[in-house]
Amino acid sequence: MIKVRDVQALSDVDIHVYEAVASRAVESGRAHFDGLVRACGLTEDQVRDSLARLVECGYVVPRGTGYELGPHTFEVEY
């Protein structure tokens, strides 16, 4: 697992996909791939690659047929 602690190191696409997972997870408990592609307006490959990075970093966790948020391991500093 990659130990990314600075969310600013994530790409704009990764943050967009993370926010889509968070939105879907709040609504239905789990985000499904097809719904993420539609919500993000990205290609399947872009979403798949981003999910792989987010999973590797621990920000998103695969669960059954979908994805959930991983533990919050980051803070916002001003």
Residue frames relative to the residue before (quaternion, step in Angstrom):
aa qw qx qy qz dx dy dz
M 1.0000 0.0000 0.0000 0.0000 0.00 0.00 0.00
I 0.4142 -0.6848 0.5441 0.2516 3.58 -0.97 0.89
K 0.2951 -0.7643 0.5506 0.1599 3.56 -0.96 0.87
V 0.0931 0.7898 -0.5942 0.1202 3.58 0.45 1.19
R 0.1084 -0.8112 0.5734 0.0370 3.57 -0.62 1.11
D 0.6983 0.4290 -0.2523 0.5145 3.56 1.18 -0.50
V 0.3131 -0.7790 0.5094 0.1889 3.57 -0.30 1.21
Q 0.5560 0.5956 -0.3998 0.4198 3.58 1.20 -0.31
A 0.5866 0.5664 -0.3669 0.4477 3.59 1.28 -0.26
L 0.5631 0.5810 -0.3915 0.4383 3.60 1.26 -0.23
S 0.5183 -0.6340 0.4730 0.3252 3.56 -1.14 0.62
D 0.6612 -0.4832 0.3888 0.4221 3.55 -1.29 0.25
V 0.6277 0.5291 -0.3318 0.4648 3.59 1.04 -0.79
D 0.6539 0.5144 -0.3204 0.4529 3.61 0.90 -0.89
I 0.6643 0.4898 -0.3086 0.4728 3.58 0.92 -0.85
H 0.6251 0.5348 -0.3295 0.4634 3.59 1.02 -0.78
V 0.6757 0.4738 -0.2893 0.4851 3.60 0.91 -0.91
Y 0.6229 0.5368 -0.3395 0.4568 3.61 0.98 -0.82
E 0.6691 0.4938 -0.2996 0.4676 3.58 0.91 -0.91
A 0.6328 0.5165 -0.3331 0.4709 3.60 1.05 -0.70
V 0.6217 0.5164 -0.3375 0.4826 3.60 1.02 -0.77
A 0.6595 0.5144 -0.3121 0.4507 3.58 0.87 -0.94
S 0.6598 0.5151 -0.3031 0.4555 3.58 0.91 -0.91
R 0.6912 0.4662 -0.2738 0.4794 3.57 0.86 -0.98
A 0.6490 0.5294 -0.3265 0.4381 3.60 0.96 -0.81
V 0.6350 0.5164 -0.3287 0.4712 3.58 1.04 -0.74
E 0.6879 0.4990 -0.2784 0.4474 3.57 0.95 -0.90
S 0.8534 0.1002 0.0027 0.5116 3.58 0.78 -1.02
G 0.5971 -0.6046 0.3563 0.3884 3.59 1.24 0.15
R 0.7972 0.0537 -0.0056 0.6013 3.56 1.21 -0.39
A 0.2821 -0.7435 0.5825 0.1681 3.56 -1.10 0.75
H 0.2197 -0.7781 0.5781 0.1098 3.57 -0.86 0.97
F 0.6672 -0.5627 0.3273 0.3622 3.53 -1.10 0.83
D 0.6806 0.4941 -0.3060 0.4461 3.61 0.74 -0.99
G 0.6589 0.5060 -0.2994 0.4692 3.55 1.01 -0.82
L 0.6335 0.5235 -0.3302 0.4643 3.58 1.06 -0.69
V 0.6257 0.5303 -0.3378 0.4616 3.57 0.99 -0.81
R 0.6741 0.4827 -0.2927 0.4763 3.59 0.92 -0.91
A 0.6835 0.5032 -0.2924 0.4406 3.58 0.86 -0.94
C 0.7235 0.4481 -0.2419 0.4660 3.58 1.00 -0.82
G 0.2921 -0.7650 0.5206 0.2417 3.57 1.10 -0.61
L 0.5050 0.6215 -0.4225 0.4245 3.56 1.18 0.65
T 0.5996 -0.5315 0.4262 0.4200 3.56 -1.25 0.12
E 0.6489 -0.5056 0.3904 0.4134 3.56 -1.24 0.37
D 0.6523 0.5216 -0.3181 0.4487 3.59 0.97 -0.84
Q 0.6420 0.5184 -0.3287 0.4594 3.59 0.97 -0.78
V 0.6722 0.4801 -0.2932 0.4813 3.57 0.92 -0.90
R 0.6437 0.5262 -0.3195 0.4547 3.60 0.93 -0.87
D 0.6728 0.4900 -0.2947 0.4694 3.61 0.90 -0.92
S 0.6590 0.5041 -0.3057 0.4671 3.56 0.96 -0.86
L 0.6425 0.5127 -0.3270 0.4662 3.60 0.93 -0.83
A 0.6227 0.5382 -0.3442 0.4518 3.58 1.00 -0.77
R 0.6646 0.4848 -0.3059 0.4792 3.61 0.94 -0.85
L 0.6715 0.5031 -0.3011 0.4531 3.59 0.91 -0.91
V 0.6334 0.5053 -0.3223 0.4896 3.59 1.07 -0.74
E 0.6559 0.5211 -0.3110 0.4489 3.57 0.91 -0.91
C 0.6901 0.4570 -0.2627 0.4958 3.58 1.10 -0.72
G 0.4992 -0.6768 0.4105 0.3525 3.59 1.24 -0.31
Y 0.4768 0.6849 -0.4360 0.3367 3.60 1.25 0.07
V 0.7624 0.1779 -0.0874 0.6160 3.58 1.20 -0.62
V 0.1668 -0.7905 0.5864 0.0586 3.56 -1.02 0.86
P 0.3720 -0.7077 0.5415 0.2601 3.61 -0.80 0.90
R 0.0096 0.7817 -0.6223 0.0407 3.58 -0.96 0.93
G 0.8324 -0.0770 0.0261 0.5481 3.56 -0.52 1.14
T 0.8019 -0.2339 0.2041 0.5105 3.55 -0.67 -1.13
G 0.7529 0.3528 -0.2049 0.5165 3.60 1.21 0.16
Y 0.4745 -0.6421 0.5271 0.2912 3.50 -1.33 -0.42
E 0.1246 -0.7570 0.6380 0.0666 3.52 -1.20 0.72
L 0.5906 -0.5483 0.4360 0.4005 3.55 -1.27 0.21
G 0.4015 -0.6802 0.5588 0.2528 3.54 -1.13 0.71
P 0.7096 -0.4135 0.3157 0.4752 3.58 -1.26 -0.09
H 0.4705 -0.6557 0.5077 0.3015 3.56 -1.07 0.70
T 0.0015 0.8181 -0.5725 0.0544 3.56 -0.49 1.21
F 0.6825 0.4521 -0.2895 0.4960 3.56 1.20 0.35
E 0.2241 -0.7495 0.6091 0.1305 3.51 -1.29 0.44
V 0.3663 -0.6707 0.5847 0.2723 3.52 -1.26 0.30
E 0.0929 -0.7925 0.6019 0.0319 3.55 -0.75 1.08
Y 0.2182 -0.7774 0.5804 0.1059 3.53 -0.97 0.90
